[in-house]
Structures are given as structure tokens and as C-alpha cells.
Amino acid sequence: MLKYKILLILFVISLLASAMLAFMPSDTVCNIEDTCNSVQLSKQAETFGIKNCHYGIIIFLFLTALTFSEIKNPKKFKRFVIDTGVILGFLIAIYFIYIMIFVLNSYCQYCLAVDVSMILGFLTLLIYHRRNKTWLKEH
């Protein structure tokens, strides 16, 4: 259960960072001279015409609720969905970090908070798997 408590904290951090980016004006959240603003105004800040932070709110709200539910009432399917979400989130985080470093040459501290949370979530899965060697058996 410690694994899911850690993931819950990381999902809440990601949800809060996504919400800040979604509901506060870019120039309020990010200083105009800051590279954060250029990331938020880039074409990579959207996927299929929707801001990435809006996807983040939906995804992290779902993962937060599901993880809370898993802590209260554990089920195999919930663990599978949460762990799959973390793995996909990790891959997306690596992609967005690549975009910030090599394409935009700019950084958004709130985006990095989400990305680092997903990397830490993935590391949590790896540590849990190595300690218990039960991850594949759980699913």
C-alpha cells in the first residue's frame, strides 16, 4: 500500500501543477521574461488542439481518484490501470522533457513538476517490483 500512497501524492502534485497552468493566465503563472511562458505559448503546448494541461487535469484527477479507491478497496484491475497510467505517463514525460530541452530550449517549472512526478512514479514502480518481484503476478 505504501506504493499507492506515494503515487497518490505524486498524482496530486501533477494535478495541482496542471490546474495552475490551465486556470491561470500564462503571464501570471510564468514571468513574461521566463522561459516557462515560451513553453506555454509554443505549438507543443497543445495536442489535437487541446492544451496539454487540460489533458493533465483529466488524467491526474482520474488517477488520483482511482488510487485513493485502490488504497481503500484494493482490486487487481485498479492496480493494473494505475500502473499502466504511470508507465504511459513516464514515457510522455520523457518526450516532453526532450521537447523542452532539444526543441524549445526553454523550461516550464510546472511542466517539469508533472514530468518529474511521473519519473518518480515510474521509479516507485521499479523499486516495488524489485523488492517484491510480484508486479507481474499482480496483473
WOFENVEN-V273882 format. One record per residue. N is the residue number from 1. RES is the residue in one letter. SS is DSSP state (~ for helix, > for strand, _ for the rest). Layout:
n = <N;N>
res = <RES;RES>
ss = <SS;SS>
This chain:
n = <1;2;3;4;5;6;7;8;9;10;11;12;13;14;15;16;17;18;19;20;21;22;23;24;25;26;27;28;29;30;31;32;33;34;35;36;37;38;39;40;41;42;43;44;45;46;47;48;49;50;51;52;53;54;55;56;57;58;59;60;61;62;63;64;65;66;67;68;69;70;71;72;73;74;75;76;77;78;79;80;81;82;83;84;85;86;87;88;89;90;91;92;93;94;95;96;97;98;99;100;101;102;103;104;105;106;107;108;109;110;111;112;113;114;115;116;117;118;119;120;121;122;123;124;125;126;127;128;129;130;131;132;133;134;135;136;137;138;139>
res = <M;L;K;Y;K;I;L;L;I;L;F;V;I;S;L;L;A;S;A;M;L;A;F;M;P;S;D;T;V;C;N;I;E;D;T;C;N;S;V;Q;L;S;K;Q;A;E;T;F;G;I;K;N;C;H;Y;G;I;I;I;F;L;F;L;T;A;L;T;F;S;E;I;K;N;P;K;K;F;K;R;F;V;I;D;T;G;V;I;L;G;F;L;I;A;I;Y;F;I;Y;I;M;I;F;V;L;N;S;Y;C;Q;Y;C;L;A;V;D;V;S;M;I;L;G;F;L;T;L;L;I;Y;H;R;R;N;K;T;W;L;K;E;H>
ss = <_;~;~;~;~;~;~;~;~;~;~;~;~;~;~;~;~;~;~;~;~;~;~;_;_;~;~;~;~;_;_;_;_;_;~;~;~;~;~;~;_;_;~;~;~;>;>;_;_;>;>;~;~;~;~;~;~;~;~;~;~;~;~;~;~;~;~;~;~;~;~;~;_;_;_;~;~;~;~;~;~;~;~;~;~;~;~;~;~;~;~;~;~;~;~;~;~;~;~;~;~;~;~;~;_;_;_;_;~;~;~;~;~;~;~;~;~;~;~;~;~;~;~;~;~;~;~;~;~;~;~;~;_;_;~;~;~;~;_>
